Amino acid sequence: MRHILTALSLALIATTASAAPFQNGSFETCTLANTGSFDTLSAGSTVITGWTVTGDGVDYMGTAWVAANGVRSIDLLACGTAGGVQQTFDTLPGAIYQVTFSLAGNPDGGIKTLTASAAASTANFTFDTAGATTSSMNYASQSFTFTATSTSTTLAFSGGVLGGGSSCAGSVLDNVGVSVLVAPSTPIPVGGAFGGFALLAAFGAYALRRRAKHS
């Protein structure tokens, strides 16, 4: 009996292991050879590991200004109305997640906007760049929560300009983190309904063989 329980435990761990966990929240990893002060990335770009660029594109910042964590950050508007980045990662349906991040704005001036969304949750933020400089960005810690409705969730950030400043300079995003705030109230079947049935069937077959052997 101990052997079958061990096997079932191993199967449970293997089936529930994350295949695509949230990654690269500080945007430090990329496939660009040389970035210099910044690189402009168009919609669809995946050079920032784990992330896909959306909207009107973004500026992938290097040495142009200080980052909140590491040396990279994202100006969420290359030029236009709104640019953004998004990432899809594994989640547990029913779990409540907290997303944290550092928010600033391109110090060209003006008030910048940022919209964060995941599952059915959307949160809007603004950042006033007054007093900010490339060496002192005045990053502000922000957060919002969402409830996962699927085994994978897309976290999206979109940024632009509310007033003042250049339409080629948006909000600045860095140091993104995702953590479980509240675990699911109902256990999730292993590998979905079929996976859970398969494990139960295997256990039932083993029990029947044991009973036949000792009857």
Backbone hydrogen bonds, N-H to C=O, Kabsch-Sander energy under -0.5 kcal/mol:
donor,donor_aa,acceptor,acceptor_aa,energy
5,L,1,M,-2.1
6,T,2,R,-2.2
7,A,3,H,-2.5
8,L,4,I,-2.5
9,S,5,L,-2.3
10,L,6,T,-2.4
11,A,7,A,-2.3
12,L,8,L,-2.3
13,I,9,S,-2.3
14,A,10,L,-2.6
15,T,11,A,-2.4
16,T,12,L,-2.0
17,A,13,I,-1.0
27,F,24,N,-1.6
31,T,47,V,-1.9
38,F,35,T,-0.6
39,D,60,Y,-1.9
41,L,58,V,-3.1
44,G,53,V,-3.1
45,S,42,S,-2.0
49,T,29,T,-1.4
49,T,47,V,-0.8
51,W,48,I,-2.4
52,T,86,Q,-2.4
53,V,45,S,-2.3
54,T,84,G,-2.9
56,D,82,A,-2.6
57,G,54,T,-1.6
58,V,41,L,-2.0
59,D,75,D,-2.5
60,Y,39,D,-3.7
60,Y,58,V,-0.6
61,M,59,D,-0.9
61,M,73,S,-2.1
62,G,37,S,-3.5
63,T,36,G,-1.1
64,A,37,S,-1.5
66,V,134,T,-2.4
72,R,69,N,-0.5
73,S,61,M,-1.0
74,I,173,L,-2.3
75,D,59,D,-2.7
76,L,74,I,-0.8
76,L,171,S,-3.2
78,A,57,G,-1.6
79,C,56,D,-0.6
80,G,167,S,-1.6
83,G,76,L,-1.4
83,G,159,G,-1.8
84,G,54,T,-1.6
85,V,157,F,-1.6
86,Q,52,T,-1.8
87,Q,155,L,-2.2
89,F,153,T,-2.3
90,D,20,A,-2.1
91,T,151,T,-2.1
94,G,148,A,-3.1
95,A,92,L,-2.4
96,I,182,V,-2.7
97,Y,95,A,-0.5
97,Y,146,F,-3.2
98,Q,179,S,-3.0
99,V,144,F,-3.2
100,T,98,Q,-0.5
100,T,177,G,-2.4
101,F,142,Q,-2.1
102,S,174,D,-3.1
103,L,140,A,-2.8
104,A,172,V,-2.2
106,N,170,G,-2.7
109,G,106,N,-1.2
111,I,163,G,-2.8
112,K,127,F,-3.0
113,T,160,G,-1.9
114,L,125,F,-2.4
115,T,158,S,-3.1
116,A,123,A,-2.9
117,S,156,A,-2.4
118,A,121,S,-2.2
119,A,154,T,-0.5
121,S,118,A,-2.6
123,A,116,A,-2.9
125,F,114,L,-3.0
127,F,112,K,-2.2
129,T,110,G,-2.1
129,T,127,F,-0.6
132,A,129,T,-2.5
133,T,136,S,-2.4
136,S,133,T,-0.6
140,A,103,L,-2.8
142,Q,101,F,-2.9
144,F,99,V,-1.8
146,F,97,Y,-2.0
148,A,95,A,-2.6
148,A,146,F,-0.6
153,T,89,F,-2.6
155,L,87,Q,-3.0
155,L,153,T,-0.6
156,A,117,S,-2.8
156,A,154,T,-0.5
157,F,85,V,-2.8
158,S,115,T,-2.2
159,G,76,L,-0.8
159,G,83,G,-2.8
160,G,113,T,-1.6
162,L,111,I,-3.0
163,G,111,I,-1.3
169,A,166,S,-1.3
170,G,77,L,-0.6
171,S,113,T,-0.5
172,V,104,A,-2.9
173,L,74,I,-2.7
174,D,102,S,-1.6
176,V,25,G,-2.6
177,G,100,T,-2.8
179,S,98,Q,-2.1
181,L,96,I,-3.1
181,L,179,S,-0.5
182,V,96,I,-2.0
192,G,189,P,-1.8
195,G,191,G,-1.0
196,G,192,G,-2.4
197,F,193,A,-2.2
198,A,194,F,-2.5
199,L,195,G,-1.9
200,L,196,G,-2.1
201,A,197,F,-2.7
202,A,198,A,-2.2
203,F,199,L,-2.2
204,G,200,L,-2.6
205,A,201,A,-2.6
206,Y,202,A,-1.9
207,A,203,F,-2.3
208,L,204,G,-2.3
209,R,205,A,-2.0
210,R,206,Y,-2.3
211,R,207,A,-2.3
212,A,208,L,-2.5
213,K,209,R,-2.0
214,H,210,R,-1.5
215,S,211,R,-0.5
215,S,212,A,-0.6
